[in-house]
């Protein structure tokens, strides 16, 4: 018998928790679901985030790296793009078809974390 993965959660370290958590809820449509000091436990549907306040964390935007921390599949990436596009959301590139059979959109958080949202073509 092999083990079955039943879910995933993304964990981010940020130096200032309150504005980051507020951005995820106000701009990206996530909701807080657990109150733990020094942490923001956020979710949207079956996507979960745990954001920890780490005052000494180096922001990804200051590292000069281009890696993404998550690849989240949605039922309609274009609808999500329409929902979140606007002030405060840095869309690196809007939804576009990719040769590997996905329609993808890239977003950068205010802290510089990058995340890809995608829908299967």
C-alpha positions, 0 to 999 in steps of 0.5 A: 500500500502506498500513502495518498497525499490528501492536501497541501498547504503553502508556508511563507515567512514575512517580516510584517504579517498584518499587511501581508495577510490583509493583501491576501484577504482583500486583494486575492480573496482568501479568508482567515480561518484560524487565529494563532499569534504570529501566524495568518492561516488563510484559505480559499476553497481548497488552497491553504496558506500559513504565513508566519511573521519572521522579522528577520526574513529576507523578502524574495523581492530582495533576493533577485531570484525568480522562483515561484513558491506555488502552482495553483490550479483553478477551474477558470483562471480567466475569471480569477484574473478578472476578479483580482486584476486591479490596484495592489495586485502585481500580475506578472503576466495575464492568462496565456495558453502554454504549450504544456496544455495549461492556461497560466497567470503569474502574480507577485505578492507585495513581499515578492513571492511569486505564484502561478495560477492555471487552468488545464486547456 
